[in-house]
Amino acid sequence: MENNNFDDEKKTILIVDDEQKIVDLLVHNLTREGYNTIEANDGQTAIDLAISQRPDLILLDVMIPRVDGLTVCKKIKNYYNVPILMVSAKDDELDKIVGLEIGADDYITKPFSVREVVARVKANLRKSETHYDSLKSSHDSDSHKETKKLNTIKIGDLTLDLEKYEVNVNGTIVNLTLREFEVLKYLAQQQGQVVTRESLLEQVWGYEYYGDIRTVDVTVRRIRERIENNDFPKAFKGTPAVLLTACLMAIAFYGFGSLK
């Protein structure tokens, strides 16, 4: 359902939840923050609205009728790259891993504070706009080759292409989500320094720490798994050559204790 006070100049948020009280709460607060809102109470309606309305961001509950939230996320991401914030009452790390793996940009656990949701919506919209502007400016530049050179981070066999948002290790492309790439880029830029979870939340997610610190652990673990499980030559698997930075090498070998 579309809000009657629709303004084409405002960002549009699609809210998907089968609990109408939660939908009403989010509609009220997001409208007050200056956003258009669209509502869906089941997965199929959410897919249809995403395709027809192309919202700027989607708040998507996991447990919804007709089509579950994870499937909805995957289908919409295959259609176009929109920030999707998964919302779930299941505070389970495996659920977060699955959600992030299929392309979700963030994961919010119920019960949530409205302030946290609004902050994450704003942060993910800013991140999406920055990504779009970066791609547009790099392709519009007359000095494209020079820009590409400047937009590359190379550490040993690892290359991060900041223009294409692409990771290459020893000639093999590693498929990362936008969020995973941003985490990796930040770690690469901070190599040799102690990186805290709070600093990652602030710099990559763009919002102040609200208590769900495991989001960082899950994302870093997913990066590590994508690197180690990727189709590298066997000689490189499990060796420092396929690990990303000094920070990620420590995480891979010693666990998350190296991330303070």
Protein Blocks (a to p, Z undefined) as FASTA:
>chain_A
ZZfkbcfkbccdddddfblklmmmmmmmmmmnopacdddfbfklmmmmmmmnopabdcdd
fbdghiafklmmmmmmmmpccddddddfbdcfklmmmmmmnopabdcdddddfklmmmmm
mmmmmmmmmmmmmmmmmmmpmklmlmmmmmpccehjbccdfklopaceehiacdddfklm
mmmmmmmmmgoiacdfklmmmmmnopacehiamlmmmmmmmmmmmmmmmccdfklgopak
lpmblmlmmmmmnojmlmZZ
